[in-house]
C-alpha cells in the first residue's frame, strides 16, 4: 500500500542525505582538539532517533461501524470495525511516540466480508497506545483514520492500585422516544463525568472497560440494530474503551445461533469447547470478570436446555477453582436474566440463581468479594447476599424503556420487595465500579442517574463499598427473654458502636443449638434504609425521568424487632430470600428442581409462634462495608400453652396393618425391613408403603394412597378465636428418589366443605433410603372442624411403589 506517509518519509530521508554531503572543514565551530568532548548527537553508536510520522490521507475510511475494542488484556487488544473498503490495516504504537508502528492486516470476521478484526499482541502492559485504521476505497484511493487510543491492562509488576469499570445493561432501542438516552449516557455521562471528551484518550486511561449485561440490541437478527442502536450511539467512546458483553434474550431474537452477536463480538476464547462466544473470563490483576449466557438456562424469555446448564455450570466451577488458585480478590459474574428481580418478577431464572450460588460459594471459601451484574429488568437495583460479601447489581437501563412503577397492574403482578435488595430505582443511568487492589482491597459502586433529555446531570444516587475487615461490634440482648405472650414478642439488642451498624440479622429456632429449621429475619425491616415504591397511585415521576422511590425504613429502630407484628404481614422462612430463588412466581420460570435447593423444590417452613413452645434466638450486626460481627449469645423466650397428644391412630404403623386408615387409591401396606431389602423403619418395626413388596399389585396404575379423618370439633371455639396451631409431621423416604411420596392435608368445615389455608398443604421427599422429617403446620383458620390426612404417592419406576412413611403425627397447640 503506497501512501502520502511514505512520500513524506522518503523526502525526509533525502534531506538527511543532502545534509550529510555538506563540507564541514570550514565555518565549523566544533572543537576538534584531541580529547575534546563531541556533541552527544555525534557520539559513535548514538545516531539521531528515527522519527516515524503518522499515516495521513485526504479522507477517512468509509465505516459502517467505527472502530471498537474487544478482548482487552495486559499484552493485547482487539480492534474491530465494519466497512466496504478493502485491504484494511491497523497500525499501532505507543501513544504520542514517533516509534515504528506494529502493522496488522485486519482479518475478515463476518460471512459477508464486511466486519474486520485485528488482534494486536506482544504489547506492553499498562501502556497507552495510539492506533490508526487504513483502507482502500472503491477507486483504490487510500484512506486513514484519525488517531484513536487504547490502554492495555496492567500486570502485577505495574503496581496499579485502582481500576474503574462502567456497568450498563439493556442498550436496546425498544421505543424511538428513547433514542437519545444512550447518546446522552455516552456524551454527557461517560465522556463528561468519567473522562474528557475533548481528549478522548483520557477515556482509555480512566476506564478499563464498559460491561453490558445483555440485550445489547433490540433484535439480534437485525443487522441495522447492531450498526445503529449499539455502535452508532456509542461511536464516540468505543474506539477508546473496550466493550465487554454477554448476550440477552433480545440478542437471540431471529438470531438463534447468535450469528450476528458472534460476528460483532470477539471475547476471549476460553469458554467450554463449542461455547467459546457464550461464556468466557477476563482477568484484570486480582479481578476476574466472568461472562455467562443466561438465555439457554432460563425458562421465561429464554430457551431452557438442561445440558447447556450443566456444561456452563461445570465450566464456572472450574473457572472459580482456577481463580482460587490465583488468589483473585474479586470475582464478578455477568449474565442477563436476574436470579431475583424486584421490579419485574417474570424476568427471573433458576439457572441464574445457580450461577449466583457458585459465586457466593467462592466468597465463602476464600473471603473474597464477589458479585454479579444482570439486566433484563429495566431498572436499577442493588443489594447484597445474606451470608457473603456478594454484590447484586441490576445495571439497567441504558436505553430500554423503564419499568412503569406508577401502573397498578404492573405493581400487582410483577414487583416484590425482596430482602436481598436495599435499593431499587426505575430510571435510566449507569454504574461505576472502582476496584482497589492490595492488602486493603475494596470495591465501590456508584450509581449515576440520567439519560433522557433534561436529565443529564448524572448525580450519584446510590453508593456502597465492599471491603473485608473485622467487625467486633458484638450484640447483647436487652429484651426478648422469659415467658411472653404470643401477641407481644419483642426482641432487642444493643452494641458498643451503634452508628457503625448498617443492618441486623436475627435467627429464631426451636432448637437451642440452632439445628433443624432456623428462621432468618434480615433485610427490609432490619437495615438502615430500604428504597422501594409506594402504591402506584402515590408514585411520582414519569417514563422519561424515572419514578421516585420511598424509604420504607425512615426513622426505624433496627435494634428492636417486634416479632409478633412482623409475622402479621410477612412470612419468615429459613434462608431469607432463598425460597424465592428456587420457587418462582410464574410456572414458565420453574424449569427444574435445583440441586442447590435445600428443600428440593418444596416450600420452606414458615415461622409461627406456637403455644407451649420455647424459642431460641440470636443476632449479629453488619457494618456499611458488608462485614458481619460474630453471633451474640443465645437467648430464649417461652409461650404458654398446651400441646395435644398425637391425634392420629396408628401413625407409626406399629399395628402391623392399616388400622384407622382408609385406602383411597391402589394399595397401602405396613411392611418390615425384610419386605424391602433390609431398609427398616425410622422407629420400631413397621412403616407404610405403596403397592408391591409382596403385599399385592393392583391392576390400576400408578397411585397409592390412604387417609385418616380427625375430628376437631372439640376445639372449635379456640379455632375460631385464632388460637389453635396445627402441627402435622411425618418421616418420609424413597428407594432411589424415582417414586414420589406425598403427605397432604385437607381442612373441612362442619358441613364437610373444604376450607382454604394460607399454608402449604402438601409435602414430598426425594430422600433415598434415608428418613427425613417433613411437616405441614400453621394456625388454623376459623370454622375448621375436621382435617383429613393423606399418605401415599405415585410410582414412577420399577414395579414396587417406593413411597415410605413412618411416625405420622398430628398435634394441636393452643
N, C-alpha and C positions, 0 to 999 in steps of 0.2 A: 504494500500500500504506500504510494507516494503521497506526500503531504507538504503543506507550507512549512510545517515544523522542520522537515528535512532540508528544505531550501534554506531556511534561516540558519540551521546548523552548519551547512556547507559554507555559507557566506562567512560565518564566524570563524571557521577553521581557516579559510583563505586569508582573512585579515591577520590571523595569528602568524601564518607562514610569511606573509609580506613583512610584518613587523620584525620577524626573525632575520630578514635579509639586510636590515639597516646596518651601516658601518658604525661600529661603536668605538673606533680608535680615536675619534676626535669629538670634541664637545661633550665628553663624558665626565660627570662629577664623581664617578665611582673611584674609590681609593683602591689601587691595585698593588699597594705595597705588600710584600710578603708578610704574612702574619695578621694583616688587617682583616676584620670580620666582613664577610659579604652579607648583603641583604638576605633575609630569610627566604625570599622567593627564588633566589638564585642558588640556594644550597643544593648540592647534588642529592638526588633522591626525593626532593620535595618540590615537584612541579606544581604549577598552579592547578587547583582543582578544576575538573571539567564541569562546566555549567550546562545542564541539560534543560532546555526550555520546555515549557508545557506545550502540548499539541494545540494547534489553532486551526480554525476553519471559519468560513464566512457564515455557515449555518449549523444549527444543532441537528442531531438526528431526529427523524420523524417517529416519535414514540407513540404507540398506542397506550402503553403503560410505562411511565417513567421508571428509572432505576429504583430498586428497593433491595433491602438486605435480608438475608436469611442465614440460619445456622451459624451464629456467632461463636467464636472460640478464641482461645488465647494465642493461637498461631494461624488462624484462618478466618475468612469471611466470604460468604457467597453473595455475589451481585447478580440480580435478575432484572429483566425488562422485557417488554414486548414491542416489536417493530416489524415493519415490512421491508426496512432497509436490509442490506446484505453485508456479509463479511464483518460482523461486529467483533470488536475487540474491547477489552477493558485494560486500561493502563493504571498501575498502582505504584505509589511511592510514599515515603514519609511526608506528612503534611508540611508545606512551606519550604521543603528542601529543593535542591536542584540536582538530586541524585538521579541515577539511571532508573527507568521505570521497569517494573515487572509487567511484561506484556502478555496478556492472556487472550487466546481465541475463545470467544463465547460459544458454548455448545447448545444445540437445539434441545429444548425441554418441553416441546409440545408436538403433537402429531401433525399439526398444520405448519410447523416450522416457524412460528411467529414468536414464541416465548423462548428466551435465551437465558443461559446460566453460565457464570464464570466463577470458579472457586479459586480464590486467592489463598495459597497456603505457604508455609515457610515464613510467615510474618513474625515480627517481634511482638511480644505480649505487651499489653497496656500502652499501646502507641497509637497516636492519631495518624491516619493515612488519608491522602487525597487520591481520588480516582477520577478517570475520565472514560466515557464510552465513545468509541469511534466507529462509524459505519460508512457504507457507500449507499447513496440513494439510487433510484431507478436509472438516472443518467450517468451513474458511475462517479458522481461528484462526492468527495469525502465530506463527512460531517463530524463535528466534535462537540461534546457537551461542555458546559461549564465545569469547574472543579467541584466535585462532591467530596464528602468525607465520611469516614467511619473510624471507629476506635476498636481495636482488638481488646478482648477481655484479659484481665491480668492473670498471672500465675503467682505462686506463693512468694517468689523472690522479689516481686514488685512492692511488697509491703503495703498493699492497698488496704485501707481501713474501712471504707464505706462504699456502697453502691446503691443506686436508685433505679427502680423499675416502675414503669407505668402499667397499671392493670385496667383494662376495659373489657366490655363484652357487648354482644348484640349490636354490631355495627351495620346490620342490615337496614335497608331503607324500605320500610313496610307502608309508609304513608308519605306522600310527596311533601306534606307540610313540614316534615322533619328533615328535609334535605340539608338545611342549614346547620343542623345540630353537630354532625361530625366535623363539618368545616370549621365551626366555631370552637369545638373542643380542641382541634389541632392548632388553629391560628391564635386564638385568644387564650387557650389553656396551655397546651404543651409548649408552644413557641413564644409564649409571653411569660408564663409563670415559671416554667421549668428551664428555659434557655432563651437565648436572644435570637429571634427570628431574622434579624438583620445580619447576624453572623451565625449561620446555621450549623457551622462546625461545632459551636458550643453545645448544640443538641447532642451531637455524637459524644462529646466529652461528658455531658451531665447525665445522660440517660443510657443505661446499659441495654435496655430493650423495652419494647411495648408488647405486653401479652394481651391476646384476645381470646376469651373463653368461649368461642363458638358462635354460631350464627353470624359468620363473617359477612355473608351476603344474604339477600332475601331468597333467591332461588339458585341453588348450587349449579344447576344445569344451564343457567342463562349467562352467556359469555359477557354480555353488556353489564350485568350486575357486578361481575368481578372488575371489569375495566372502570366503571363509573362509580358504583356505590362505594367500593372499598378504595381502590388505588387512586381514582380520580379525586376523592375527597381527602385523602391522606397524602397526596403527592408532595406537599411541602416538606414533610418530615421523613417519609420513608426512604429517601436516598441517604439519610444520615443515621437513622436508628433502626436496628433490626426488628422485624416483626416475629413474634413467637406465638403461634396459633394452634388451636385444636378445632376439629370440626364440630358443628352443631347440627341439629335436625334440618335446618333450612339449607345447610351446605350439602345435604344429601338429596334434597328435592330435585327430581329429574336428573339425578347425578348419582345413581345408586352405588356405583363403584368409585365414587369420589374422583372421577376423571379430571374435572376442572380444578377441584381442590388440589389434587396432586400435580396438576400442570403448573399452577401458580405458586404452590408452597413446596419448599425443599428443606424439611427438617433433617437433623442428623439421622443416619440410617443405623440406629442402634436398638430398634424395637424388635419384636418377635419376627422370625422369618415369615415373609408373606404379609406382614402388617407394619412394615417399616414406616410408612407415612401416617399410620394411625396412632401409634404411641412411640415415645422416644424420651430421652432426657438430655439436659444441658447442665454443665457444671460451671458455676462462677465462684471460684475459690471454695469456701465452705458451704455454699448454697447449691443444692441440687434442685433443679426445676424439672418436673416430670409432666409431660403432656400425655393425656389419655383420651380415649374416644368413648363417650358415654352413649352414643346413638345405638350401637348394636347390643348394648347391655341394658336397655331401658324398654319399658312397655309403652306407656302413653308417650306419643310424639317420638317414638323410637321403633326399633325393629329387633326385639329381643332374640338373642341367639345364645343358648346355654354354653355351646362350645367356645364361642368368642369370649364370653365372660370368663371361662376357665383359663383360656390361654392368656388373656390380658391380666387376670388376677395373678397368675403364676409369674408372669414377667415382672409385675410390680413387686412381688415378694422378693424376687431375685435382685431387682434393682435396689431395693431397700437394704438387702443384705450387703450389697456392694457399697452402698452409702455408709453403712455402719462400719465396714472395714476401713473406709476412707475417712471416717470420723467427721461426717458432714454435720455442721451445727444447725443447719436449716434444710428442711426438705418441704417443698411446696408442690402440690399436685394441681393440675389444671384439667377441667373437663366441663362439659356444657350443662347437662342435666343436674339439678341440685339433689342432694340427699334429702335435705329438708328445705322447704321454701315457704317463708311466711306469707308472701304476697300473692302466690299462685300455686296452690297445693297440687294441682294436676301436673305440674312440672317436675315432680319428684320421681326418684328412681331408686329402687332397692339395690340395683347394681352399683350405682354411685355410692350408696351407703357402705357397701363392702370395700370400695376403694378408700373411703374415709377411715374405716376401721383399721385398714392396714397402715395408713399414715399415723393414726393415733397410737398404734402398737409400736411404731418406730420411736415415738416420743416416750412411751412407757419404758422401752428397753434402753434408751440412750440418754434421756433427759433433754434431747434436742427440741427446738421449736419446730413444729410442723404447721401445715395449713393447707387449704385448698381454695382455688378460685373457680367460680362457676358463673353461669348466666341463666339463659332460658327464661327466667322470670325478669321482667323489665322493671327492676327496682334495685336500689342499693340495700343490702342487708349485711350486718356484721355481727359476729358472735364468737363464742369460744366454747370448746368442749368442756364437759363436766370434770373429767379426771386428768386431763393432759393439757399442756400448753399448745393448743392447736387452734389456729385461726380459721374461722369460716368467713368467706368473703364472696358475696354476690356482687360481681364487678360491673353489672349493668347499671343504666343503659347509656350507650354512647350514640344511639340513633333510633333503635326500635321504640315504638310507642310505649309510654309508661303506663303502669297498671292503674286502672280507674278506681281509686280508693274512695271516691265520692259516690260510687254506684252501689246501691244496697244489694242488688243481686250478686255482684262480684264479692262483696263482703260476706254474704250469707253462704256462698258456695265455694269460695276459693282462698280465704285467708285463715291463718291460725297464728296466734301469738305464742310461738314456741319459746320454751325456757332457754334454749341454746342461743337465741339471738338477743342481743342487747339493743340494737338499733336497726330500724327499717325505715327507709325513706323512698317513696316512689317519685323519682326525679331523674334528670339527666346529670351526667358528670363523669368523673374519672377518679382513680385512686393512685396514690404514690406510696410505694413501699421502699423504705430506706433500711438497708441491711448494714449492720456494723459488725465487723469481724474482729476476732482476737479474744483475749481472756474474758472480757465482759461483753460477749456477743449479745445483740438485741436486734429486733426488727420493729420499726414504727410504721404504722399505716395512717395515712391522712386521706380523708375523702374530701374532694373538691366539687362543689355543686355548680352546675351551669351547662349551657349548650345552646339553648334556644335564644333567638334574638332578644335583646334587653335582659338577658340573664347570663352575662359573660364575665362576671366578677370573679367566679371560681373561688368563692370563700371556702375555708375549711369548716366543714360541718360535723366532722367526727374525727377523732384521733385516739389511737391506742398503741401502747408499746408492750411487746412481749420480751422479757429479759429474765433469765433464770437466776434466782438468788434465794437465800434463806429467808423464811418468814417465821419469826419466833413469837408472833403475836398470838399466844395460846389462849383460847376462850375458857371461861369458867361460868358455871350456871348460877343464875340469880333467881330463877323461878322455874316451875315445872316439875316439882318433886312431891312425893307423898300421895295421899288419896285425894283424887279430884273428881269433879263432876264432868260427865262427857260433854256438857254444853259450855264448859269453862276451862278448856285446856290451853294454857298459855305458857310457852317455853321462852326463856330469856337468858342471855349471856352478857358478859362484859369482857373487855380486853384492855390491855395496857395502853395501846395506841389506836383508839377507835378511828381517828382521822386517816389511818393507813388502810382501812378495810374497804374494799370495793364491793365484795359480795360474801354471803354466808351460805354454807351448805349444812342442812340438818338431816340426820338419819334417825329413823324410828324403826324398832323391831320388837317382836315378841320374844326374841332370844337374847339373853344377856351377853352372849358372845358375838352378836350380830351375824348369826348364821341363818340360813334359810332366807325367806323373803326379807329384804332390807329396803325400806321405803325412803326414797330420796326426795327431799324438798329443797329445791335450788332453782334460781332463775328469776323470773319476772317479779316475784314478790320478795326476793331476798337479796337484791342488789341495789346499788345507789340509784340507778335510773333504768328505765325501760321505755324506749321510744317506739310507739306503735300508733294505731289510728283509733280515733273516736268513731262512734257510729256514723254511717255515711252522711246523714243529714247535717252533721256537725262538722264535717271535714271541709276546710277551706283550701283554696288553691285551684289549679286547673291543669289541663293536659299539656300545657306548654312550659310552665314554670315549676310544675310539681305540686304535690299535695302536702299540707302541713301535718306534722305528727303532734302527739301529745306525750308528755312524760307521765306514765301511769304510776310512777314511784315518787313523784314530787312530794317532799315532806314526810316520806315514810321512815319509820324506825326499823332498820334492818336487824337490830339486835334483839327484837322481840317477835315471836311467832305466835299468832293466835291460831292454833291448830284447829280448834273447833269451827271457827269461822271459815278458815281456808277450805275445809272439807265440804262446806255447803255449796261452793261454786267451782271446785277444782278436784279432778281425780288425781290422786297421788299414787305413783307406781314405783317399783324398783327401777333404777337406772334413768330416772328423769324422762327425757325425750326418746330414749331407746325404743320404747313401744312404737313410736311413730316412724322410726327408721324401717321397721320390718312389717308394719301393718299400715298400709296406705289407705287413703280416703276413697280412692276410686279403684274398681276391680281391675281395670286395664293396667294399673301400676303394680299389682300384686303378681309379679311374673313368676316367682318361685319362693319356696321357703328357704331362707338363707341359713347356712351353717353357722353364721355369726350370731344368730338369734338364740339367746339362752333359753327362750321359751318356745322354740320350734314353730313359730308362726301363730301361736296362740296368744290371746290377750294376757297381759301380765296381771297379777292380782292387784286389787286396789285397796288402799289403806282404809279401814273402817275402825271406829273406836268401839270395840266390843265390850259390852258389860262383863264384869267379872274377870277382867284381863289386866295383867301388868305389862306395861310398855317400857322399853329401854330407849334412851335417846342420847345423842352426842352431836357436837357441832365442830366445824372448822371454818376458818376465815381465809379469804383470798385478797391479796393486795392488787393494786391497779396494774401491775405488770404480770399478773396472772400466776402468782405463786401461792400455793396453799400452805397454811400452817399445819401442824400436826393436829390430830383429833383431840378434842377435850376428853376428860374423864367421862365415863358412862354414868348417866343418871336415870332414874325411873320414876314413873307415876303409875298409880293403880286406879281402876274404875270399879266401883261397887257393882255387884250383880250376881246372877246365878246362871250356871250352865247345866242344861239337862243332860241326862244320860243319852246314849245312842238311841234314837227313836226308830231306827231300822231294826228289824228282826233278821237274824242270820246274815248280817252284813259281812261276816268273816268266813262264810261258807263252812264253818266247822260242824254244821248239822250233817254234812256229807251229802246233802241233796239241795233242792231248790225250795225248801220250806220258806213260806212267806213271800216268795217271788212268783210272778206270773209270766210265762213265756209269751211274748207278743210277736216274735218272728223267729223262724228257724228253730234252733236248739241252743239252750244254755245249760251247762252242766257244772257240777262240782267235781274236781279231779284232784289227784295227788301227784307228787313228783314222778312216781313210777309210770303214770299215764303219759308223761311228756318228757321223755329223755332225761329225766333226773332234775329238771327245773322245778324247784319246790316253792311252797307258799311263802309269802312275805313273813307270816307268823302262823304257827300251828301247822296243820297237815293239809288242809284243803284250800282251794281257790276256785273262782269261777272262770269259765272259758266258753268259747263258741263250739260249733259243731265239730265232730270228729273225736279224736283221742279215745277211740273205742267205745264212745257213748252213743253213736248214731250219726247218720249223714242224711239230712232231709234232702228231698229232690229239688226244692226251690233253691235259688242262688241269689245273693250270697250273704244276706243279712241275718244276723242272730241277735236277739235282744230279749231282755226280761225287765219287768218293772215292779215297783212296790209303792203303794199309795200310803201316805202318812197323814192322819187326821190331826189338824192343828186348831180345831175349833175351841179347845180349852183355853188357848192363848189369844182368842180373838180380840179382847179389849186392849191387851198390850200391843198386839199387832197394829190395830187401828190407831193407836197412840204413837206409832213410830218407834217403839221401844224394843222390838224383837229383831235380833240379828241371827240369821241362819248361817250355819257352817256345815257344808257338805264336803266330804273329802273321801278319797279312795286311793289305794295304791294300785298302780296300773303298769302293764308291761306288754311286750310283744316278743315274738321269737327272733325275727330279723328286721323288724320295723317295716315289713311289707303290708301286713294287715293293719286295719285301723280301728283301735278300740275307742269307744266314746262313752263318757259319763255325761248324763244330761238330766236336767230338772225342769219340771213344769209347775207353774203356780196356778191354783184354781180357787175360785170363789165358792160361796155356799151353794150356788146353783151349778157347780162343776164347769163354769166357763173360765177360759184362760185369762190370766192377768199378766200384763206386760211388766217387765222388771228392767231396771236400768243397769243391770249387772250381766256379765257373760253367763249364759245358761248351758254351755257345753264345753267340755274339755276332752282332749285326746292325748295320745302319747306315742312317741317314736322310740321309746327306750327298749333296747334289745336285750332280753334275758337279764334285766336288772330292774328291780322295782323302783318306781318313783311316785311320789305323792302329788296328786292333783286335787285342786279344791275349787268349789264354787261357793261364794259367800257374799253377804251384804245384808243391810237392813231390809226387812220385808215391807212391801207397800201395803197400804190399807186394804182390807176386805179379803185378804188371803185366808182361806180356811182349810186348805189341804195342799200337799205337794205330791208330785209323782216323780220318783227317782228311777231313771233308766240306766241299765248297763248293757253292754254288748258291742257290736261293731260289724265291720264289713270285711269279708275275706277277699284279698286281692291276689294272692298267690298260693300255690300248693293246694292240698286237699283239706287239711285242718284249718279252722279259723282261729288263728293265734291272737286272740284278744283276751287279756288276762286281768282279773280284778280280785283284790283282797282288801279286807278291812274297810269296807264301805261304811261310812259313818255319817249320821245326820244329827246335829245338836242345835238347840236354840239357846241363845244367850239373851238375858233381859234383866 
